[in-house]
Amino acid sequence: MWLQQKLTFKMKILMLNNEYPPLGGGQANANYYLCEEFKKYPSLKVDLITASIGEHKEEKSDFGTSYYLNIGKKEKNLHFQSSKELALWSLKALSFSKKLLKKEQYDLIIAWSGVPAGYLAYKLNKKTKVQYVVLLRGADVPFWEKRWEKLDKHIFSWLSPKVWKNSIKTIANSSGLKTQAKKIFNGKIDVIPNGVDINFFKPLIKKNKILKIISVGRLIPRKNFDLLIESVSEIKDNFELQIVGDGPEKENLMKLIKEKRLGRKVKLLGLKNKKEISKLYSNADVYCLSSSNEGMSNTVLEAMASGLPIITTNVAGSKELVKDNGFIVPINAKKLKEKIEILLKNSGLRKLMGKKSRKYAKEMGWKKIADKFYQKIKECLK
């Protein structure tokens, strides 16, 4: 009864996230979609502190206020933040949060990522006693991504467990990510998977003259697009591989395409907006993820919602997403090639797996995922 009375009032939440659309990747998109669903909950009021492209700005609504802090980010590499940019956001966000917490009475802080947002929430909790939730997304878990290996070894491997232990809840976006986190932490970790916009990403009738394979992501070493290109280099079937995204590996991938004489079969399409990507998914026949690691791939979820069979490397989230709707393979060009050829040659199997993908995606629409988060928030405030 007490909880029901409490929920008739606004629960005030402060969200911390160093990225938010158009800045960032999967973490940013997940934050956006969750907030869009949270707007439908009359008991919630959410303020967000994130980073801007350009100057500091504030966007106010009945739902809450979004504060975009200036970190000197330009209209370049929107899907990537340097160590300097992350450090600058952290310093500004901590200072701004302290001032905001003196004016506003928040019931809960939600930190998108263990680092940097989780650490900021930890510091704020020590000063204000406002409890916080940490959402683990992937690279924020120590030893998940190679580019942070030295920092993970010397700093985050001992700092992260301290941040997680002090939180009221720690929530990973896949069981695989939870398993990785448990290697350095013996406390409780819940799992709530990523969601997908099933009304925006959906199957359409295809009009392809050749079979189209699609893969979407930042052109960075972890995504292994070179491995994917290598895997299709000896396939004789008539196909086209479309790679959507931009990043520091672009030149290397262009050289590899030229070296393998795949100019007619492999296309680097660059960055595309959400609407363009949706059309590309819907017009494709197969989706491939060749990544070394993920938390839970948003692009796989989007491809599933678009009715595509999935071929993915064995990364976190794969076993939760891919059952009889595709194949999970080792990080190996030959194994990728084998499964791609199976789907290229079998239209019936592609169609069957595509229907399964759409079915599973419907169970992971953002409405259902938001409700799971909402229930966790209520648990925190009991």
N, C-alpha and C positions, 0 to 999 in steps of 0.2 A: 504493500500500500504506500509506504514511504517513497519507494522508487518511482511508482506511478505519479505521485504528486510532484516529485522532483523533475520528472521528464515533461511536465506540462510547461516548464520554464526552459529558456534557452540554455543549452550546455555550451559554454564558450571554450573553443579549442584554438590553440595556436599551432599552426603547422610550420615546420622549418624544412626548406628544401632548396638546395643551391641551384636547382634547375626547374624550369617550368616553361611550357610552350610559349613562343617558338624555340626557346633555348633548351637543349638537352635531348635525350633519347627516350628509352622505355620508362625510366623512372619519372620523367617529366609528364609523359602521356598518362601514366597510371594515376599520378596525382590529379591531373586535369579531370579525367573521367570519374574518379572517386568523388571529387568536389561537385561535379555536375549532378551526380546521384544524391549526394548529401544535401543539395539544395531542396530536394523533395521532402526532407525530414524537418518538420516545423520546430522540433526541439533543438536543432543544431544551429550554432553560429560559429563560423570558422574564419579566422584571420590567417593569412599566409605571408611569410617572409621569404622572399626568393631573390634571384638576381635579374638584372635588367640588361637589355641591349641598348646602351646609350645612357641617358640620364636617369636619376632617381624619379620614380613616379608612384602614385597611389591610385588604386581603383576601388571605389566603394560601392556597395550594394546592400540590400536588405540581408543578404546571406553573410556578409562580412567584408573585410578590407584586405586587399592584396597589396603588399609593399614590395616594390621592385628596387633593390639596392644596386647602385651603379658600381660595377667592377671593371669598367673600362672595356667591356666587351663590344666588339664591332660586328658588322654583318658578315662575318667570316667564321668558319668552323663552329657553326651554331650547335652542332652535336658533340662538341668536345670542349672541356675546360682544362686549361693548363694548371700546373701546381700553384703558380703565382695567382691565378684567378680564384682558385679554390681557397687559398690562404687569405686573400683580400676579402672574399665574401664572408669567410668565417669570422674575421675580425669585425667587419661591419655589422654582420648579423648578430653577433654576441652583444655588441654595444647597443644596437637598436632594440634588441629584445629586452635588455635590462630596463631601458627607458619605457618601453611599451608595458612591461609588467608592473611598473609603478603606477600606470594610469588605468590598466585593465585588470580585471580579476578573471583569470583563466582557470577552468576546471582541470585542464589537461593539455600537455604539449605532445604533439605527434611529430617525431623526427624521421624524415625520409632519408634513410641510410644511417648506418652506425657511425660513419665518419664522412663528412664533418658534422652533419646535423645532430647525430646522436651525442657526440661529445659536447656540443653546445647545450643541448638539453640537460645533460649531466651537470654542467657548470651552473646552469640556471637553477636546477633543482637544489644544488648545494646552497645557493643564495636565497631562493624564494620558497623552497619546499613544494613547489608545484610539480606534481608527478608527471612522468613522461612515458611514452610508448616508443620503442625503436622498431622501425621497419627495415629489415635486411633485404637488400635488392640484388646483390651480386658481388661487385668489386669491392664493396665495403666490408666484406668478410675476409679476414687475413688469409693470404696465400691463395686467393681466388684468381688474381690477375697478376701476370709476371711483371708488369711495369711498376707495381708497387712492392715488389719482393723485398727490397732492402728496408723500406719503411715498415713493412709488415713484420719483418724479423726483429728489428730493433725498437719499434714503437708500438705498432697496432696489435701485435700478438699478446701484449700484456695490458694495453689500454682498453681494447675492445671488450674483453670479458668484464672489466670493471664497469664500463658504461652499461653493458647488457644486464649485469647483476643488479645494478641500482635502479633499473627501469621497473615500472609496474608490470609491463609486458614487453616481450621481444617476439616479433612476428617475422618469419621468413616467407618468401614468396614461392618456395618449393621445398619438397622433402629433401631433395639433393643439396640445396643450400643449407638447410638445417643440419644435415649430416656433416657438412664441411665445418659449420660453426661449432658443432659439438666436439670437434677435435681439440678445441682449446677452451671449451666452456661446458661445465656440468650442470648448469641451471636449466630451467624450463624454456623451451622455444616453441611457440605455436606456429602453425602454417596456414596462411590464407593465400591462395594462388592469385596470379594476375587475372584480370578480366578482359573482355573484348566487347566492342560495340557491334552487336549482332545485327543492328538495324542499318548501320552504315556499311559494314563489310558483309557482303552477301553474294551468293552465286548468281551469275547471269548466263544467258545462252552464248556459247562461244562460236566465233566465226573464223577460226584459225585455218590457214592453209598448211601451216607446219606446226608441229608440237612446240609449245613454249614452256621452258623451265624458268622459274623466277626465284631470285634470292634478294633479300632486302637487309641493309645494315650499313653501319659505318665501315669505311674502307680502312680497317686497322688490322694489325697482325692477328689479333685474337679471333677474328671472324674467318680466317683461313680461306679467303676468296681465291687465293692462288691454288689451294688444294682442289677447290671446286672446278676451277678452269682446267687444271691438270686432269681431273676425272673425266671430263667430257672431250678431251683432246683426241681420243681415239675412237669415239663413238661414230659409227657410219650412218646412223639414221638421220633423217632430215629433221633438224630441231633448231631452236634458237634459245640461248641462255641469256636472260636479261638480269643484270645486276644493278640494283637501285641503291644509290648512296654516294657519299663523297668522303674523302679523308686522305691521310698521308700516304696510303699505299696505292693511290691511283696511278701514279707513273709506273710503279713496278708492275702493276696488273696490266697496264697498256703494253709494256714491253713483253710480258709473257704472252699476251694475246697475239702480238705480232710474231714472236718467236715460234709459236705453235701454229701460225697461219690460220687463226680462228676469227679473223676480222668479220667474216660473214655470219658466223655462228654465235659469237659472244659479243654482247653489247653492254657497254658501261653507260647507263642512262643518267647518271648524276643524281642530284637531289630532286625529289618530287614532293609536291604538297600532298596532303591527305587524300584529296579527291582524285588526284592523278594516280596515286598508289593503289587506291581502291579499284580503279578501272583496270590497272595492270594485273592485280590479283585475279579479278573476275575473268579476265581474258586469257589467263595462263592455264596450263594443264597440270603442272607439278610444282611443288614448292620444295626447295632444298635449303637446309641450314648446315653449314660446314664448320661451325664455331668450335673453339677449344673449350670454352666454358660460358655458361649463362646462369642467371638466377632462374628466371622462367621467361622464355623468349616471347615478347609481344608480337613479333612478326610471324611466328608460327601460329599463334592464336588468331591473328588477322587472316592468315592464309586458310586456316581451318574454317573460320566463319565464312570465307569466300568459297568454300566447297572444294578445296584442293587436297589431294593426297599429299602426305608429308614424308620427306626423307630427311632425317636429322642425325647428326652425330650424337653420341651418348653423353649428353651434358645434363646438368640439373634441369628438371622440369620435363625432360623428354618422356620419361616413363609415365608421367601423369597426363601427358597430352597425346602421345602416340601409342595406340594399341593396335586395333585391326584397321586403322585408317592410314597406315603408312609403314615405314621401316625405320628402325634405329640401327645405325652402323658405327663401327669404330672410326676414329679419325684417320682415315686411310683412303687414298684416291681410288684404289682398285675396288674396294668395297662400295664406295659411292657410285662408281661407274656401273657395277653390277646391278644395283637397285634402280638406278636411273634407266638402264636399258630395259629392265623388266617392265617398268611403267610406260616407257615409250612404245613398247611393242604390244601392250595389252590395254585396249580402250575400255573393256569391260571392268577390269580391275581398277583402273583410274576412276571410273564412274562410281563404283561401289565404295571405294575408299573415300572419295570426295563427299559422298552422302554421309558416311560415318563421321567425317571431320565436322561437317555442319551440325550434325546431331550433338556431338560432344561440345562444340563451341556454344551451343544454346544453353548448356548447363553452366557455362562460365560467363554469361552476360554480366555487364557491370551492375545491373540491378541486384542480382543475387550476391555478387561479391561485396557490394556496398552494404548489404544487409548483414553479412558476416562481420564486417568491420564495425558496424553499428552495435551489434551484440557485444563485441569485445569492448567497445567504449563504455557501454552500460555496465559491464562487469567491473571495469576500472573505477567507476564512479559509485559503486554500491557502498 
